[in-house]
Amino acid sequence: MEDFYSPRSGRRVAETQHASFHSLTVKQLCHTQKMVMDCFVGQETLLTREEISARTNLKLSSVCGRVRSLLDASLLQKRGTRRDVATGKSQELLGLPKVSA
């Protein structure tokens, strides 16, 4: 029997929990997850969490939680970084998963 581990916590999870989480489709997402996914109109769209927050009018803390779950489900992908001109800090760029050609 194969052990499954949560990519987020690193803890062992049941096979059924692992299978149900990875079987999520866009239709089964909660309302706020759909709002986040709607920000991405194509492969070329890359956004930071702050940009998603501005586009959806969701609090940054809500966006971070929704993005984390979408990353865990492989519906979004980290696609690079950008330096914030105001703070000088590096921010992750998020986008739809790259399609293999």
N, C-alpha and C positions, 0 to 999 in steps of 0.2 A: 504494500500500500504506500502510495506517495504522500509525503507531507506537503501541505500548502502553507505559505507564509504571507501575511499581509505586507504589501510593499511599503505601507505607511508606518506601521508599528513594529514590523519585524516579528510579530507574534504568530504562532501557529494557529491556523483557522481550520474549521471543518471543510471537507471537500464540497459539501453542499453549499456552504456559505461562499466559498471561492467560486464555484460554478454559477451561482445565482448572481453574484456581483458582476462577473465578467460577461453575463448574458444580457446585461442592460442594453437597450437600444435607445436612440434619441427620443422615441415616442414615450418611453417609460420614465423619462427624467422628470424631476419636480419642476415647478414653475420657475424658480430662480435659476436652476441649472439651464433651462431652456433659454432664459433671458441672456445668460452668459454665452451660450452656444450661438445665439442669434447675432452676436457681435462679429462673428467670423463668417465673412461672405465668400471666402475662397482660400485657396492654398497660400496666396500672397499676403493675406491679412495677418499681421503680427502685432500683438497688443500687450501692454503691461497690465498688471492687476489694477493700477490706478486709472488707466484709460478705460478698462472695462467698467470700473466703478462709475466713472463720469458718463459713459454711454448708457448705463442701465439705471442710474440713480439709486443704486444699492450702496449701502455702507461698505467701505473697504474690507472690514472684517467679514461681512457676509460673502463678498466676492472671493476672498481668500479661501473660505471653507468650501464654496462651490467649485472653485478651480481645483482644489486639492482632490475632491472626489472625482472630478472629470479627468484629471491626470491619472489617478489610480485606475480608472476604467478605460484608459487609453483613448479617450475621446478628444483630449487635448494633449499637446506635446510641448515641452520646452524647446524653443527653436533658436535660442541665442540670448545675448544680453545687449543692453544699451545703457550708457551713462546718463543719469539724470543731470541736466545742466544746473538745476537749482541746488541740489544737495551734493552733487559730485559722486553719488553712490551708484553702483551698478544695479540695474533692474532686469529681471528675467523677461524675455519676450516669449509669448505663448502663441500657438497657432494650431491649426488642424494637423493631424498626423500626416507626414509626407507619404504620398502614394508612390509605391515602387513601380517603375516603368518597365 
